[in-house]
């Protein structure tokens, strides 16, 4: 069995905990290990915060005033994608953090989101879509509680 859902959210700070709570509720109901759920919820929060802060224009009727979150729980893996309509990320070679120039300061108020996502997920992919924004996608291998609804046998 698999589960997937997609949200179209306004670029508003209040949308971040909404997406996080939906993910946590889905994973708890499905029977995903709480530590894995927590890691993914923090990574999702960081990706959503990036979309809210950098994801496009500010106009009410403007499509760039929104972003999309899609989550897939399928078998032993969860994949999450956050897509916005902003300018995208600066082009870097290798991992977003390994070659950050300059590296984010440990005391900085921002600039560490992608690095945190890379630490919490098993695989991270950042894709710029010229003229259409950016997509941050990340995967994590799932662990299940005993008697989980979706546990792969």
Order of alpha helices (4+ residues) and beta strands (2+ residues): beta-alpha-alpha-beta-beta-alpha-beta-beta
